[in-house]
Amino acid sequence: MSTEELRQVIVVNSELNLPKGKLASQVAHAAVAAFLEATPKARSAWLAAGMPKVVLKASDEAALRELQVKARSAGLPVTLIEDAGRTVVAEGTVTCVGIGPVSAAQLEPLTSQLKLL
C-alpha cells in the first residue's frame, strides 16, 4: 500500500456553527474513531505517511448521514460522530463524520464537491 496516496477526511456539520474548541474536539473524535475502523495495514501505512488529513464542511446532518451511507456502501472505514450532550449541543447531535484512512482515489467521488472548512 502506497503511503503517498492515503488520506483521511473529516466532514463537519457547518449548520451547527460550533465554537472552535468544541469543533476541534469533535474533529478529533472523528479522526480517531475512523482510524480505528480502518484495516491494520491501512493504519500502519497512514501513520508512516504522516497522518495526512483534510477537514471539509457539509451543510447539515442529512448531508453527513448521506455521506456515511455512501462511504459504508463503498466499503470504506467511516464513523458518524454524535455528541454526548455535555456542553454546547444536545445529546445525539451529529457533529461530523470521519472517513479513512483510504486512498485519495476512493475519497474523491464522495468528497470532491465539498469545501474546505
N, C-alpha and C positions, 0 to 999 in steps of 0.2 A: 504494500500500500504506500503510495507516494505521499510523503508528508507535506509537500508543497500545495496539494490541492485540497486538503482537509480544512473545513471551516465549521464554525458553529454560528447559528443565527438566533438572536433573541428578539422577539417582536413584542412590543409593549402596547397596551391599550391606551391610546392617546386621549381618548374621551375622558379619562379619569383626572388628567392634569395633576398627577401625584407630585408631592414635594420631592425635591432632589434626593434627599436621604432615603425616603420610602421607595422611590423609584430604583435607586441603586440596590437596595436590599432585595427587591423583587426580581431584578435582573440577575442578581447573584443566585437567588433560589433557582431560577430557570436554568442558568448555566450549569450549576452543579447537578440538578435533577436530570437534565437531558444527557449530560456526560455519563451519569450512572446507567442510563438506558442504552448507551452505545456498546458495541462489542468490545471485548478486551483489546483486540488488535487495533481497532479504531482509536480507543482511548490512549493506548501507548503511542501510536503514531502522532496523534494530535498533540499530546504533551511534548513529544520530541520536536514538533514543528513550532513550538512556542505558544500554543493555545490560541490560534487566530480566531477571532470572532467579530461579529458586527451586530450592532443594535439598530433595529428598524422600528417603525411605528405602523400600527394599524388603526383604523377608525374607531373600532368598538369591540365589545365582547363577541358579537356574532362573527366578525371577521377573524378573531383569534380562534374561535371554535371551528370555523370552516378550515382554517389553516391546519389545525390539529388533525382534523379528519383526513385532509389531503396528504399530510405527511405520514400519518399512520397507514393510509392506503398504499403509499409508495414504499412502505417498509422501513421508514426512517425512524431513528430514535427521537421521540418527541414527548414533551411534558407540558401540560397546561397548569399554570400556577393559579391557585385560588387562595386568596388571603385568609389568614386566621381571624381577622377582625379585631385585633387587639389595639389598633391605633387609629389610623386615618380612614379606612373604609370598612364597610360591613363584612362580616364573615361570609366567605364564599364568593366574594367579588373576584372576577377573573382579571388579573393584572397583566399577565404576559404568557407567552409560550416560548419554550426553548426547543430548538431542533439541532441535532448533531452532537458530536462532530461526524460529518459526512463530506463527501466530495462537493466541491463548489458546483459541479455539473448537476448533482442531484438537487441542490438548493435552488438553482437558477429558475426552474419552471414554477416553483412555489413562491419565490420572494422577489423576483426581478421587478415587479410593479410597485413594491413598497419603497417608501422614502426613508432615508437615514433619520434617526431620532435627533 
